[in-house]
Amino acid sequence: MRDCPICQHSQGVKTVERFAGGEFFECSSCGLHYANTETGNLTQYYREIWSEGHLGQRPYEEKMRAALEPARLEGLLREIPRYSWAVSQFRRLSRGASVLDVGCGEGGLLWAARKLGLEPHGCDLSPGAVDLARRLVGDDAVYLGTILDLPCEAQKFDCIVALEVLEHLPEVRPFVERMTWLLKPGGILLLTTPNRNRVFAVAKRALGRPHSNTDYPPHHFTRWSTAVLGGLLGEYYQDVRVGSLRYYFHHAVGRVLSYPIHAATFGRMGQSLCARAGRPRIAR
């Protein structure tokens, strides 16, 4: 039995869902939902998901096309809520501020940061994604590898952003600690992750149906609530704000409907959680 990746607690865990190859546990101490399963070769998995066919995952195909067409990329940054939220946070930074995008993918956010007069840096595990990002912002700005491998000194960045990355990691504490170590004392962390209490996920659980096919290993290893995410970040930062972002639908009608759906749940059951954290607590 695998221990909780936040608190290493293993007693009294509850099985909340079984799937082929494992189950999701709920930690009785911190409340995280985490997969009890083998992690497999994640480097190979992400190499393939950014290659031809994308393992059948449409969002990766869409982002790859956008990286080659500026107009399409502008549209994604404007229409996808997590991207537009991150860009709105970038606008609050001073011109010339250094930004690190962890799991930068095709480099759309790096491109947006540069257009706003910021200094973009990125890292990603996939060679295919890194190639695309380097086309947008230059070879020196994007590192092939994880944030744990990134050859940087402490307190280098004014802002670190990690959109929909946390849920992909079997172990989360080394990731959060490394980001905090790389931030300048007055820097901010911007993070999003799927909301396990999003409207349609809650409905599926109530009906005994599985989550979307991406919400399982080897794609997702953890599922987060506002309280769990805020609790983890609160251990490292004094100033933490967690909210949720409305759903993104590919169809125009769905995008219009996403606003009343979000309002009907008082903004608490959106597709993704979004967190802004500052004023680190831990010793450097």
C-alpha positions as CSV (number, residue, x, y, z in Angstrom):
1,M,0.0,0.0,0.0
2,R,1.4,3.4,-1.0
3,D,1.7,6.2,1.6
4,C,0.0,9.5,1.0
5,P,2.4,11.7,-1.1
6,I,1.6,14.8,1.1
7,C,1.7,13.5,4.7
8,Q,3.1,10.0,4.3
9,H,0.1,8.8,6.2
10,S,-1.0,5.2,5.4
11,Q,-3.4,4.3,8.3
12,G,-7.1,4.4,7.9
13,V,-7.1,5.3,4.2
14,K,-10.4,4.9,2.4
15,T,-10.8,3.5,-1.1
16,V,-12.9,6.0,-3.1
17,E,-12.6,4.4,-6.6
18,R,-11.1,1.3,-8.2
19,F,-9.7,1.2,-11.7
20,A,-7.8,-1.2,-13.9
21,G,-4.4,-1.5,-12.2
22,G,-5.1,0.1,-8.9
23,E,-7.4,2.3,-6.8
24,F,-7.7,5.8,-5.6
25,F,-7.3,6.3,-1.8
26,E,-8.5,9.2,0.3
27,C,-6.0,10.1,3.0
28,S,-7.7,10.2,6.4
29,S,-5.1,12.8,7.6
30,C,-5.0,15.5,4.8
31,G,-7.9,14.5,2.6
32,L,-5.9,14.0,-0.7
33,H,-7.1,11.5,-3.2
34,Y,-4.1,9.6,-4.6
35,A,-3.6,6.6,-6.8
36,N,-2.3,3.4,-5.3
37,T,-0.6,1.9,-8.4
38,E,2.7,1.5,-10.3
39,T,4.0,4.7,-11.8
40,G,5.5,3.2,-14.9
41,N,7.9,5.0,-17.3
42,L,6.6,8.6,-17.2
43,T,9.3,10.0,-19.4
44,Q,8.3,7.6,-22.2
45,Y,4.6,8.4,-21.7
46,Y,5.1,12.1,-22.1
47,R,7.4,11.6,-25.1
48,E,4.5,9.7,-26.8
49,I,1.7,12.0,-25.8
50,W,3.5,14.9,-27.6
51,S,4.2,12.8,-30.6
52,E,2.1,11.8,-33.6
53,G,-1.3,10.5,-32.5
54,H,-0.9,12.0,-29.0
55,L,-2.2,8.8,-27.4
56,G,-5.6,9.9,-28.5
57,Q,-5.6,13.0,-26.3
58,R,-7.2,15.9,-28.2
59,P,-5.9,18.8,-26.1
60,Y,-2.3,17.9,-26.9
61,E,-3.1,17.8,-30.6
62,E,-4.8,21.2,-30.3
63,K,-1.9,22.8,-28.5
64,M,0.6,21.4,-31.0
65,R,-1.3,23.0,-33.9
66,A,-1.6,26.3,-32.1
67,A,2.1,26.5,-31.5
68,L,2.6,26.7,-35.3
69,E,-0.2,29.3,-35.9
70,P,0.0,32.6,-33.9
71,A,-3.7,33.4,-34.5
72,R,-4.8,30.0,-33.1
73,L,-2.4,30.4,-30.2
74,E,-3.8,33.8,-29.3
75,G,-7.3,32.2,-29.3
76,L,-6.2,29.4,-26.9
77,L,-4.6,31.9,-24.5
78,R,-7.8,34.0,-24.6
79,E,-10.4,31.2,-24.4
80,I,-9.0,28.6,-22.1
81,P,-9.7,29.8,-18.6
82,R,-6.4,28.6,-17.0
83,Y,-4.4,30.3,-19.7
84,S,-6.3,33.6,-19.5
85,W,-6.1,33.6,-15.7
86,A,-2.3,33.1,-15.9
87,V,-1.9,35.9,-18.4
88,S,-4.0,38.2,-16.2
89,Q,-1.6,37.4,-13.4
90,F,1.4,38.1,-15.7
91,R,0.0,41.6,-16.3
92,R,0.5,42.4,-12.6
93,L,4.3,41.7,-12.8
94,S,6.9,44.4,-13.4
95,R,8.3,44.7,-16.9
96,G,11.4,42.5,-17.3
97,A,10.3,40.1,-14.5
98,S,11.6,36.6,-14.9
99,V,9.0,33.9,-15.3
100,L,9.5,30.1,-15.2
101,D,6.7,27.9,-16.7
102,V,7.1,24.4,-15.3
103,G,5.7,21.8,-17.7
104,C,5.6,24.5,-20.4
105,G,4.3,22.2,-23.1
106,E,4.2,23.9,-26.5
107,G,5.3,27.2,-25.0
108,G,2.1,29.3,-25.3
109,L,2.5,31.0,-21.9
110,L,6.1,31.7,-22.6
111,W,5.2,33.4,-25.8
112,A,2.5,35.5,-24.0
113,A,5.0,36.4,-21.3
114,R,7.5,37.7,-23.8
115,K,4.8,39.7,-25.5
116,L,4.1,41.4,-22.2
117,G,7.8,42.4,-21.8
118,L,8.7,39.6,-19.3
119,E,11.7,37.3,-19.4
120,P,10.4,33.8,-20.2
121,H,11.9,30.5,-19.1
122,G,10.4,27.0,-19.4
123,C,11.1,23.3,-18.8
124,D,9.3,20.2,-19.9
125,L,9.9,16.5,-19.9
126,S,8.9,15.9,-23.6
127,P,11.4,16.6,-26.4
128,G,8.4,17.2,-28.8
129,A,7.0,19.9,-26.5
130,V,10.4,21.5,-25.9
131,D,11.0,21.7,-29.7
132,L,7.8,23.6,-30.2
133,A,8.4,26.0,-27.3
134,R,11.9,26.7,-28.5
135,R,10.5,27.8,-31.9
136,L,8.4,30.4,-30.0
137,V,10.9,31.8,-27.5
138,G,14.3,30.5,-28.5
139,D,16.6,27.6,-27.6
140,D,18.2,29.1,-24.5
141,A,14.8,29.8,-22.8
142,V,13.5,26.2,-22.6
143,Y,15.1,23.3,-20.8
144,L,14.5,19.7,-21.6
145,G,13.9,18.0,-18.2
146,T,12.0,18.5,-15.0
147,I,12.2,21.3,-12.5
148,L,14.2,19.0,-10.2
149,D,16.9,18.8,-12.9
150,L,16.8,22.5,-13.8
151,P,20.4,24.0,-13.5
152,C,19.5,27.2,-11.7
153,E,20.6,28.9,-8.5
154,A,18.2,29.7,-5.6
155,Q,15.9,32.7,-5.7
156,K,16.2,33.2,-9.5
157,F,12.6,33.8,-10.6
158,D,10.0,36.5,-9.9
159,C,7.2,34.2,-10.8
160,I,6.8,30.4,-11.3
161,V,3.7,29.0,-13.0
162,A,2.7,25.4,-13.1
163,L,-0.7,24.9,-15.0
164,E,-2.2,21.4,-14.6
165,V,1.1,19.8,-13.5
166,L,0.6,18.9,-9.9
167,E,-1.8,16.1,-10.6
168,H,0.7,14.4,-13.0
169,L,3.2,13.8,-10.2
170,P,3.4,10.6,-8.1
171,E,5.4,12.7,-5.5
172,V,4.3,16.3,-4.9
173,R,6.4,17.6,-2.0
174,P,9.8,17.7,-3.8
175,F,8.0,19.6,-6.6
176,V,6.5,22.3,-4.4
177,E,9.8,22.6,-2.4
178,R,11.9,23.1,-5.5
179,M,9.5,25.8,-6.9
180,T,9.7,27.6,-3.5
181,W,13.5,27.4,-3.5
182,L,13.7,28.9,-7.0
183,L,11.4,31.9,-6.2
184,K,12.8,35.2,-5.2
185,P,11.7,36.4,-1.7
186,G,9.0,38.6,-3.1
187,G,8.1,36.1,-5.9
188,I,4.7,34.5,-6.6
189,L,3.7,31.0,-7.4
190,L,0.8,30.5,-9.9
191,L,-0.7,27.0,-10.0
192,T,-3.8,25.2,-11.4
193,T,-4.9,21.6,-11.1
194,P,-8.2,19.8,-11.9
195,N,-10.8,20.4,-9.3
196,R,-12.0,17.0,-8.0
197,N,-15.3,18.7,-6.9
198,R,-16.0,20.1,-10.4
199,V,-19.6,19.8,-11.4
200,F,-19.4,16.9,-13.9
201,A,-17.0,14.9,-11.9
202,V,-19.3,15.1,-8.8
203,A,-22.2,14.0,-11.0
204,K,-20.3,11.1,-12.5
205,R,-19.3,9.9,-9.0
206,A,-22.9,10.1,-7.8
207,L,-24.0,8.0,-10.8
208,G,-21.2,5.5,-10.2
209,R,-19.5,6.3,-13.5
210,P,-15.7,6.8,-14.0
211,H,-14.0,10.2,-14.4
212,S,-12.7,11.2,-17.8
213,N,-10.1,8.9,-19.2
214,T,-7.3,11.4,-18.5
215,D,-8.0,11.4,-14.8
216,Y,-6.2,8.1,-14.1
217,P,-2.6,6.9,-14.1
218,P,-0.3,7.3,-15.9
219,H,-1.8,10.7,-16.7
220,H,-3.1,11.8,-13.3
221,F,-2.0,10.4,-9.9
222,T,-3.7,12.8,-7.5
223,R,-7.0,14.6,-7.2
224,W,-7.3,17.9,-5.3
225,S,-9.9,19.9,-3.4
226,T,-9.7,23.6,-2.4
227,A,-9.0,22.6,1.2
228,V,-6.3,20.1,0.4
229,L,-4.5,22.4,-2.1
230,G,-4.7,25.3,0.3
231,G,-3.4,23.2,3.1
232,L,-0.4,22.0,1.3
233,L,0.6,25.5,-0.1
234,G,-0.1,27.0,3.4
235,E,2.8,25.0,4.7
236,Y,5.2,26.8,2.4
237,Y,3.6,30.2,1.9
238,Q,2.1,32.8,4.2
239,D,-0.2,34.3,1.5
240,V,-2.3,31.7,-0.3
241,R,-5.5,32.2,-2.3
242,V,-7.3,29.3,-3.9
243,G,-10.3,29.6,-6.2
244,S,-11.8,27.8,-9.2
245,L,-12.0,28.4,-12.9
246,R,-15.0,27.9,-15.1
247,Y,-15.2,25.0,-17.6
248,Y,-13.7,25.1,-21.0
249,F,-15.7,23.6,-23.9
250,H,-14.6,23.2,-27.5
251,H,-18.0,24.2,-28.9
252,A,-19.0,27.9,-28.8
253,V,-22.4,27.2,-27.2
254,G,-20.7,25.3,-24.4
255,R,-18.3,28.2,-23.8
256,V,-21.3,30.5,-23.4
257,L,-23.0,28.1,-21.0
258,S,-19.9,27.8,-18.9
259,Y,-20.5,31.2,-17.3
260,P,-24.0,30.4,-15.8
261,I,-22.8,26.9,-14.8
262,H,-20.0,28.5,-12.9
263,A,-22.2,31.1,-11.3
264,A,-24.8,28.5,-10.3
265,T,-22.2,26.8,-8.1
266,F,-21.0,30.1,-6.6
267,G,-17.7,29.7,-8.4
268,R,-16.7,26.7,-6.3
269,M,-17.2,23.7,-8.7
270,G,-15.2,24.9,-11.7
271,Q,-13.1,22.7,-13.9
272,S,-9.8,23.7,-12.3
273,L,-8.6,25.1,-9.1
274,C,-6.3,28.1,-9.3
275,A,-3.9,29.2,-6.6
276,R,-1.7,32.2,-6.1
277,A,0.9,32.0,-3.3
278,G,3.5,34.3,-2.0
279,R,5.7,35.1,1.0
280,P,7.5,31.8,1.5
281,R,7.6,30.3,5.0
282,I,10.4,27.8,4.6
283,A,14.1,28.5,5.3
284,R,16.2,28.8,2.2
